[in-house]
């Protein structure tokens, strides 16, 4: 029994170490840019942010300024892709946000309002969830987005350790974009979210328990604890941050 307990403890430790990642590359259309080109470089390697009251929830640790980061020109309807250093490992949603800079996005700390415009969530079958655990996530610049400079934010919220027994993890990156060629009026973008503030400990998508612990009998009659078994009856999920805004 002690041997099996050791194996499980080691497996959990490996998961926690190897399960970290970072969104580090941006593509616009068929053009894939270099690592951290047009994406603010964080200073905490591939570690998550876990404090719901921290300004680091905006663009990660070290991402409050983009003075050393270039800005990429985009048009409404352009496709874009975020690529990670390794595929997403932890169950949880991938969400996309936008915040318009008052002037130059390189000087913008993300303290203004944000709008969430896309969630990549799970699909369900027989009470179990299948999460989109990939290395790339593609979407399009909203067609009704007014001209101007924006932070384009992506995060994966790892809910493999749900609150309150555990602490969910935000894996965050922000790209700097300049929208041109739009005919939408400034009033077309009316964001309402504040970060921090958009994600709460009481959000069902923050406390959702996607796994359970169960016992199974092994040779000799010992009971081995099994981890990462999906909860039965898990049939819906709403990502924190409110509903997607249509832009």
C-alpha positions in Angstrom: 0.0 0.0 0.0 2.8 2.4 0.8 4.4 1.7 -2.6 1.2 2.6 -4.4 0.8 5.7 -2.3 4.3 6.7 -3.3 3.6 6.2 -6.9 0.5 8.4 -6.7 2.3 11.1 -4.9 5.0 11.1 -7.5 2.4 11.2 -10.3 0.8 14.2 -8.8 4.1 16.0 -8.4 5.0 15.3 -12.0 1.6 16.7 -13.1 2.2 19.9 -11.2 5.6 20.4 -12.7 5.0 19.3 -16.2 1.5 20.7 -16.5 2.6 24.3 -16.7 2.6 26.2 -20.0 2.5 29.6 -21.6 0.8 31.2 -24.7 4.0 32.4 -26.4 3.3 32.9 -30.1 0.8 34.8 -32.2 -0.3 34.2 -35.8 -2.3 36.5 -37.9 -3.8 34.7 -40.9 -1.0 32.5 -42.3 1.8 34.6 -40.7 3.2 33.1 -37.6 5.4 35.4 -35.5 8.3 34.6 -33.3 8.2 33.7 -29.6 6.8 36.7 -27.7 6.7 38.8 -30.8 3.6 41.1 -30.3 2.9 39.2 -27.0 4.0 40.8 -23.7 6.7 38.7 -22.1 5.9 37.6 -18.6 8.5 37.2 -15.8 7.2 34.1 -14.0 8.2 31.6 -16.8 5.2 29.3 -17.4 3.7 29.5 -13.9 0.0 30.4 -13.3 -1.6 33.4 -11.5 -3.9 32.3 -8.7 -4.7 35.5 -6.7 -8.2 36.7 -7.8 -7.4 40.2 -6.5 -4.1 40.6 -8.3 -3.5 43.0 -11.2 -1.4 40.2 -12.7 -4.7 38.6 -13.8 -4.7 41.2 -16.6 -1.6 40.2 -18.6 0.4 37.9 -16.2 3.3 38.7 -13.9 5.6 41.3 -15.5 3.0 42.1 -18.2 1.7 45.5 -16.9 3.7 47.3 -19.6 4.3 46.5 -23.2 7.0 49.1 -23.9 9.4 46.4 -25.2 6.7 44.6 -27.2 5.8 45.4 -30.8 2.2 46.0 -32.0 0.7 44.1 -34.9 -1.8 45.6 -37.4 -5.0 43.6 -37.9 -8.4 44.1 -39.6 -11.8 43.1 -38.4 -12.4 39.5 -39.5 -8.8 38.5 -39.6 -8.1 35.1 -38.1 -5.6 34.8 -35.3 -4.0 31.9 -33.5 -2.3 31.7 -30.1 0.3 28.9 -29.8 1.6 27.5 -26.5 5.0 26.0 -25.7 3.2 22.7 -25.1 -0.4 21.6 -25.3 -2.8 22.7 -22.5 -2.8 20.0 -19.9 -5.3 21.1 -17.2 -9.0 20.8 -17.6 -10.7 24.2 -17.8 -11.9 26.8 -20.3 -9.9 28.9 -22.7 -11.2 32.4 -22.9 -10.5 35.5 -25.1 -10.8 39.1 -24.0 -10.3 42.6 -25.4 -9.5 45.9 -23.8 -9.1 49.1 -25.7 -6.1 51.3 -24.8 -6.8 55.0 -24.2 -3.9 55.8 -26.5 -0.8 53.7 -27.2 -1.3 50.0 -26.1 2.4 49.7 -25.2 1.8 52.1 -22.4 -1.5 50.6 -21.3 -1.7 48.5 -18.1 -5.1 46.9 -18.7 -6.8 48.9 -15.9 -9.7 49.8 -18.2 -12.7 47.7 -19.0 -12.6 44.4 -20.8 -15.0 42.3 -22.9 -15.0 38.5 -23.2 -15.8 37.5 -26.7 -15.0 33.8 -26.8 -15.0 30.7 -24.5 -13.5 27.4 -25.7 -15.5 25.1 -23.3 -16.1 21.4 -22.9 -18.4 19.1 -24.8 -20.5 16.6 -22.8 -21.3 12.9 -23.3 -22.8 10.5 -20.8 -22.2 12.9 -17.9 -18.5 13.5 -18.7 -16.7 16.5 -20.1 -14.2 16.5 -23.0 -12.1 19.7 -22.8 -10.3 21.3 -25.8 -6.8 20.5 -24.6 -4.7 21.7 -27.6 -1.5 23.6 -28.4 -3.2 26.1 -30.7 -6.4 28.2 -30.4 -7.8 30.0 -33.4 -10.5 32.7 -33.6 -11.2 35.9 -35.6 -10.9 39.6 -34.8 -14.5 40.7 -34.2 -16.1 42.2 -37.3 -17.6 45.1 -35.3 -14.5 46.1 -33.5 -13.7 49.9 -33.9 -10.3 51.1 -35.0 -7.7 51.5 -32.3 -5.1 49.7 -30.2 -6.1 46.9 -27.9 -4.8 44.2 -25.6 -5.9 40.8 -26.9 -5.9 38.6 -23.8 -6.1 34.8 -23.6 -6.2 32.6 -20.6 -6.7 29.0 -19.7 -8.3 28.5 -16.3 -7.1 25.2 -14.9 -9.9 23.9 -12.6 -8.2 20.6 -11.9 -7.9 21.8 -8.2 -11.2 23.5 -7.7 -11.9 26.0 -5.0 -12.3 25.8 -2.0 -10.3 22.6 -1.5 -7.7 23.7 -4.1 -6.8 26.9 -6.0 -7.6 27.2 -9.7 -4.9 28.4 -12.0 -4.9 31.1 -14.6 -2.4 30.8 -17.5 -2.4 34.2 -19.2 -0.9 36.1 -22.1 -1.7 39.4 -23.8 -1.0 40.4 -27.4 -0.8 44.0 -28.6 -2.9 44.7 -31.7 -3.9 47.8 -33.7 -7.2 47.5 -35.5 -7.4 49.3 -38.8 -9.9 49.4 -41.7 -13.0 49.2 -39.4 -16.2 51.1 -40.2 -17.6 50.4 -36.7 -18.3 53.5 -34.5 -16.5 53.8 -31.2 -19.8 53.0 -29.4 -19.8 49.5 -30.9 -17.3 48.4 -28.3 -18.7 48.9 -24.8 -16.9 46.6 -22.4 -18.1 46.1 -18.8 -15.6 43.8 -17.1 -12.8 44.8 -14.7 -9.8 42.6 -14.2 -9.3 41.9 -11.4 -13.0 41.6 -10.4 -14.4 39.6 -13.3 -13.6 36.3 -11.7 -15.0 35.4 -8.2 -14.6 32.6 -5.8 -18.4 32.0 -6.0 -18.5 31.5 -9.8 -19.8 28.0 -10.6 -17.1 27.8 -13.2 -14.4 28.4 -10.6 -15.7 25.9 -8.1 -16.7 23.2 -10.5 -15.4 19.8 -9.4 -14.4 18.0 -12.6 -12.7 15.1 -10.9 -13.2 12.9 -7.9 -11.3 10.4 -5.9 -12.3 6.8 -5.9 -10.9 3.4 -4.7 -10.2 0.3 -6.7 -9.0 -3.1 -5.4 -5.6 -4.3 -6.4 -3.7 -7.6 -5.8 -3.7 -8.6 -2.2 -7.0 -6.8 -1.4 -5.3 -3.4 -0.9 -7.2 -0.3 -2.0 -5.5 2.1 -4.4 -6.6 5.7 -4.6 -7.3 6.8 -8.2 -7.1 10.4 -9.2 -8.5 12.4 -12.1 -11.7 10.4 -12.6 -14.5 12.7 -13.9 -17.5 13.3 -11.7 -20.6 11.5 -12.8 -23.5 13.8 -13.8 -21.2 16.7 -14.9 -23.3 17.9 -17.8 -22.8 21.7 -18.1 -20.2 24.3 -17.5 -20.1 28.2 -17.6 -16.7 29.8 -17.7 -16.1 32.7 -15.2 -16.2 36.2 -16.5 -19.8 36.2 -17.6 -21.3 35.5 -21.0 -19.5 36.1 -24.3 -20.2 39.5 -25.8 -21.2 39.6 -29.5 -18.9 42.1 -31.3 
